[in-house]
Amino acid sequence: MQIGNTAFDFENSVYIMGILNVTPDSFSDGGHYDQLDNAFAHVEQMIRDGADIIDIGGESTRPGCTPVPTKEEIDRVIPVIEGIQKRFDIPISIDTFKAETARAVLDAGAHMINDIWGFKKEPEIAKVVAEFDVPCCIMHNRNNENYPSLLEDMQKDLEESIDIALNAGVKKEHIILDPGVGFAKSMNENLLVIKHLNFFVQMGYPLLLGTSRKRVIDYVLNLPLDQRDEGTAATTVAGVLEGATIFRVHDVLSNRRAADMALAIKNAAF
């Protein structure tokens, strides 16, 4: 898959997506990088640490967050996209579910859309992705936690999102799936999803895992936000062994090392 100027080999390699939240209220790093100089310095550090993609968020998706008007979301991310393009050569993903935002950021030069609602909140976003002929990440999400059969129900939900994408003209080879750890699932269900990631890999699309510093780690380790990076790295190792290939994280360095070590173990042969 080509994302920006980079060819990604999801059959043989694993990749790190560094999180850049340019918001005042994101759950882990809100207010840290909403000033441009801080944002660019952080991107530079993430690239040094081994990031392969930068995922920019202009609106917090944490539970209980205040919705942001579309114009404000766009105004937050456009200067960051433009600044990164001037300074670095790295693929830029934008974390948004809004069609208007997607069009604006792709016009500004972003290379990928990462939709936490799997094209279901604003289906028009799929048409925008198809029009710009860019990759997208479709995340599992829903408005309830009613799962008579967790994995099969999630698969059905994801297939609905895939159908929205394909019917809008998105190319199959441009689709990445995300099982949505931390969204519309109990803590035990989140652990089960991580344990059974290969179930979703078998759907035939590259799989992104986003567990970074989430409550499921606190659920297991009883740790505050600033002490959850080891737990995140453990989920990255589990993800590599289960076939996930992209890992969306705050702490790039520890997860880069964990992913590379896990891949070497996975590929070891007599």
ChimeraX attribute file (.defattr): number of C-alpha atoms within 10 A of each C-alpha:
attribute: neighborCount
match mode: 1-to-1
recipient: residues
	/A:1	15
	/A:2	14
	/A:3	19
	/A:4	18
	/A:5	10
	/A:6	13
	/A:7	9
	/A:8	15
	/A:9	13
	/A:10	16
	/A:11	9
	/A:12	9
	/A:13	14
	/A:14	21
	/A:15	22
	/A:16	28
	/A:17	29
	/A:18	28
	/A:19	24
	/A:20	27
	/A:21	27
	/A:22	26
	/A:23	23
	/A:24	16
	/A:25	18
	/A:26	19
	/A:27	17
	/A:28	16
	/A:29	18
	/A:30	15
	/A:31	14
	/A:32	17
	/A:33	19
	/A:34	20
	/A:35	14
	/A:36	16
	/A:37	12
	/A:38	13
	/A:39	20
	/A:40	19
	/A:41	11
	/A:42	17
	/A:43	23
	/A:44	15
	/A:45	14
	/A:46	23
	/A:47	20
	/A:48	11
	/A:49	18
	/A:50	18
	/A:51	26
	/A:52	22
	/A:53	27
	/A:54	24
	/A:55	21
	/A:56	27
	/A:57	21
	/A:58	26
	/A:59	26
	/A:60	22
	/A:61	17
	/A:62	14
	/A:63	10
	/A:64	7
	/A:65	12
	/A:66	11
	/A:67	10
	/A:68	13
	/A:69	9
	/A:70	16
	/A:71	11
	/A:72	12
	/A:73	20
	/A:74	20
	/A:75	14
	/A:76	21
	/A:77	26
	/A:78	21
	/A:79	14
	/A:80	21
	/A:81	22
	/A:82	14
	/A:83	15
	/A:84	21
	/A:85	16
	/A:86	9
	/A:87	11
	/A:88	12
	/A:89	13
	/A:90	19
	/A:91	22
	/A:92	25
	/A:93	29
	/A:94	25
	/A:95	26
	/A:96	26
	/A:97	24
	/A:98	19
	/A:99	19
	/A:100	16
	/A:101	25
	/A:102	26
	/A:103	19
	/A:104	17
	/A:105	24
	/A:106	21
	/A:107	12
	/A:108	15
	/A:109	16
	/A:110	25
	/A:111	25
	/A:112	27
	/A:113	28
	/A:114	24
	/A:115	25
	/A:116	22
	/A:117	22
	/A:118	30
	/A:119	29
	/A:120	22
	/A:121	15
	/A:122	14
	/A:123	18
	/A:124	18
	/A:125	26
	/A:126	29
	/A:127	20
	/A:128	22
	/A:129	25
	/A:130	19
	/A:131	13
	/A:132	15
	/A:133	15
	/A:134	22
	/A:135	24
	/A:136	28
	/A:137	24
	/A:138	28
	/A:139	27
	/A:140	25
	/A:141	26
	/A:142	18
	/A:143	8
	/A:144	9
	/A:145	13
	/A:146	11
	/A:147	13
	/A:148	8
	/A:149	9
	/A:150	14
	/A:151	18
	/A:152	13
	/A:153	13
	/A:154	19
	/A:155	17
	/A:156	12
	/A:157	17
	/A:158	22
	/A:159	15
	/A:160	15
	/A:161	23
	/A:162	21
	/A:163	14
	/A:164	20
	/A:165	27
	/A:166	17
	/A:167	13
	/A:168	18
	/A:169	16
	/A:170	24
	/A:171	16
	/A:172	14
	/A:173	14
	/A:174	21
	/A:175	20
	/A:176	21
	/A:177	26
	/A:178	27
	/A:179	25
	/A:180	24
	/A:181	25
	/A:182	20
	/A:183	21
	/A:184	17
	/A:185	19
	/A:186	13
	/A:187	18
	/A:188	12
	/A:189	18
	/A:190	21
	/A:191	18
	/A:192	14
	/A:193	20
	/A:194	22
	/A:195	15
	/A:196	16
	/A:197	23
	/A:198	17
	/A:199	16
	/A:200	23
	/A:201	19
	/A:202	11
	/A:203	13
	/A:204	13
	/A:205	17
	/A:206	23
	/A:207	28
	/A:208	27
	/A:209	25
	/A:210	23
	/A:211	24
	/A:212	27
	/A:213	24
	/A:214	20
	/A:215	19
	/A:216	22
	/A:217	25
	/A:218	16
	/A:219	12
	/A:220	12
	/A:221	12
	/A:222	12
	/A:223	15
	/A:224	13
	/A:225	16
	/A:226	9
	/A:227	14
	/A:228	20
	/A:229	22
	/A:230	16
	/A:231	19
	/A:232	25
	/A:233	25
	/A:234	15
	/A:235	24
	/A:236	32
	/A:237	22
	/A:238	19
	/A:239	26
	/A:240	26
	/A:241	20
	/A:242	19
	/A:243	23
	/A:244	27
	/A:245	26
	/A:246	26
	/A:247	32
	/A:248	22
	/A:249	27
	/A:250	23
	/A:251	22
	/A:252	25
	/A:253	20
	/A:254	17
	/A:255	30
	/A:256	23
	/A:257	16
	/A:258	20
	/A:259	28
	/A:260	17
	/A:261	13
	/A:262	20
	/A:263	20
	/A:264	12
	/A:265	13
	/A:266	14
	/A:267	9
	/A:268	8
	/A:269	6
	/A:270	2
